Amino acid sequence: MTDRELQLFRNRLSDLAGQCEDRNIATHTHFLTVEEQRLAEQFILNVDGVHVISDGVFCDAERKLLFFLPSYLEEAPAEEIACFRIEPRAAKFAEALSHRDFLGALMGLGIKREMLGDLAVTENCAQLVALSAVREVLLRELTEVKHTKVRVIEIDRDELSAVRRTEIRSVNAASMRADVLIAAVWRLSRTQAKESFARGEVFRNGIELSNPSAELKAEDFVSLRGKGKFKLCGTEARVTKSGRLYVDIAYYI
């Protein structure tokens, strides 16, 4: 973010907290990226009678809403979030659909990314978390992904809240450098890993990472376009006698 963007973000959080305090009602942000969530932790000031919680529905959600709640509320208002399943109308004749295909179709409706939470794709179907404000657009206008006709079905959040989309893996690597870990996770050569940075294919916490030597830290989300995504677990890396590391990651499957 630029300095101006940071200030606007800080002001928006302050406004939401103030509205909650003055009007004694729940307020919330749009879906925040991991980086925005980290910034929010730094910017949010203590406000009397207001407590803050986050919600992304999925148990391992990446994008989350931040709710500012008055003292009489313990949980975020359920009606602010809607959950959906998007599936081909004729599975037998459907194309192979990827995360990018589903997200592209959603963006094609004119929906801003900040209105949408996590999107999980399994067996050619997508599960989606979104703000209720875009419910009608999704149900009415999302009829096709690529050239495949689809239907959108609103589902109960309980169908998603227990869904875990990651598996814990232990990766052997020489260091915590981004290029080293990417090469280890996806079994690439160091040259191949470095080339992916040059092509702009590596992202950390939703922001393009151009420096292959950058040190990754616990809780960082790392994605490689066309390959997948992982999150560094909060546990310390284990050091072998030869000085190499065993790093635990949560790999998105």
MOCOR-V228668 format. One record per backbone hydrogen bond with DSSP energy under -1.0 kcal/mol. CO is the residue of the C=O (numbers start at 1). NH is the residue of the N-H. E is the energy in kcal/mol with one decimal. If there is no record, write none. Layout:
co->CO nh->NH e->E
co->CO nh->NH e->E
This chain:
co->2 nh->6 e->-2.5
co->3 nh->7 e->-2.1
co->4 nh->8 e->-2.4
co->5 nh->9 e->-2.3
co->6 nh->10 e->-2.6
co->7 nh->11 e->-2.6
co->8 nh->12 e->-2.3
co->9 nh->13 e->-2.1
co->10 nh->14 e->-2.2
co->11 nh->15 e->-2.6
co->12 nh->16 e->-2.3
co->13 nh->17 e->-2.3
co->14 nh->18 e->-2.3
co->15 nh->19 e->-2.7
co->16 nh->20 e->-2.1
co->17 nh->21 e->-2.2
co->18 nh->22 e->-3.0
co->19 nh->23 e->-2.6
co->20 nh->24 e->-1.2
co->27 nh->68 e->-2.9
co->32 nh->64 e->-1.6
co->33 nh->37 e->-2.3
co->34 nh->38 e->-2.0
co->35 nh->39 e->-2.2
co->36 nh->40 e->-2.6
co->37 nh->41 e->-1.6
co->39 nh->43 e->-1.9
co->40 nh->44 e->-2.6
co->47 nh->50 e->-2.0
co->51 nh->69 e->-3.2
co->53 nh->67 e->-3.3
co->55 nh->65 e->-2.6
co->56 nh->58 e->-2.4
co->58 nh->61 e->-1.6
co->64 nh->32 e->-3.6
co->65 nh->55 e->-2.0
co->66 nh->29 e->-1.9
co->67 nh->53 e->-1.9
co->68 nh->27 e->-2.1
co->69 nh->51 e->-2.4
co->70 nh->73 e->-1.9
co->77 nh->80 e->-1.6
co->78 nh->81 e->-1.4
co->80 nh->132 e->-2.2
co->82 nh->130 e->-2.6
co->83 nh->155 e->-2.4
co->84 nh->128 e->-2.6
co->85 nh->153 e->-2.8
co->86 nh->126 e->-2.6
co->87 nh->151 e->-2.7
co->90 nh->93 e->-1.4
co->98 nh->102 e->-2.2
co->99 nh->103 e->-2.7
co->100 nh->104 e->-2.6
co->101 nh->105 e->-2.0
co->102 nh->106 e->-1.9
co->103 nh->107 e->-2.6
co->104 nh->108 e->-1.9
co->106 nh->109 e->-1.2
co->106 nh->111 e->-1.1
co->107 nh->110 e->-1.9
co->112 nh->115 e->-1.9
co->113 nh->116 e->-1.8
co->114 nh->31 e->-2.6
co->115 nh->131 e->-2.4
co->118 nh->129 e->-1.6
co->120 nh->127 e->-3.0
co->122 nh->125 e->-1.9
co->125 nh->122 e->-2.5
co->126 nh->86 e->-2.9
co->127 nh->120 e->-2.7
co->128 nh->84 e->-2.6
co->129 nh->117 e->-3.3
co->130 nh->82 e->-3.0
co->131 nh->134 e->-2.0
co->132 nh->135 e->-1.7
co->134 nh->138 e->-2.3
co->135 nh->139 e->-2.6
co->136 nh->140 e->-2.2
co->137 nh->141 e->-2.9
co->138 nh->142 e->-1.2
co->141 nh->143 e->-1.4
co->143 nh->150 e->-2.3
co->145 nh->148 e->-2.6
co->148 nh->145 e->-2.6
co->149 nh->89 e->-2.6
co->151 nh->87 e->-2.2
co->153 nh->85 e->-2.6
co->156 nh->159 e->-1.8
co->157 nh->160 e->-1.5
co->157 nh->161 e->-2.6
co->160 nh->163 e->-1.6
co->165 nh->253 e->-2.8
co->167 nh->251 e->-2.9
co->169 nh->249 e->-2.9
co->171 nh->247 e->-3.1
co->173 nh->245 e->-3.4
co->176 nh->216 e->-2.6
co->177 nh->181 e->-2.4
co->178 nh->182 e->-2.5
co->179 nh->183 e->-2.0
co->180 nh->184 e->-1.9
co->181 nh->185 e->-3.0
co->182 nh->186 e->-2.2
co->183 nh->188 e->-2.1
co->189 nh->193 e->-2.5
co->190 nh->194 e->-2.5
co->191 nh->195 e->-2.2
co->192 nh->196 e->-1.5
co->194 nh->198 e->-1.6
co->195 nh->199 e->-1.7
co->196 nh->201 e->-2.6
co->197 nh->200 e->-1.5
co->201 nh->225 e->-2.7
co->202 nh->209 e->-2.8
co->203 nh->223 e->-2.5
co->204 nh->207 e->-1.8
co->207 nh->204 e->-3.0
co->211 nh->214 e->-1.5
co->212 nh->179 e->-2.4
co->214 nh->178 e->-2.4
co->217 nh->220 e->-2.0
co->220 nh->232 e->-2.5
co->221 nh->205 e->-2.9
co->222 nh->230 e->-2.8
co->223 nh->203 e->-2.4
co->224 nh->227 e->-2.8
co->224 nh->228 e->-2.0
co->228 nh->224 e->-2.4
co->229 nh->252 e->-2.4
co->230 nh->222 e->-3.2
co->231 nh->250 e->-3.1
co->232 nh->219 e->-2.5
co->238 nh->246 e->-2.5
co->240 nh->243 e->-1.7
co->244 nh->240 e->-3.0
co->245 nh->173 e->-2.4
co->246 nh->238 e->-2.3
co->247 nh->171 e->-3.3
co->248 nh->233 e->-2.1
co->249 nh->169 e->-2.8
co->250 nh->231 e->-2.0
co->251 nh->167 e->-2.0
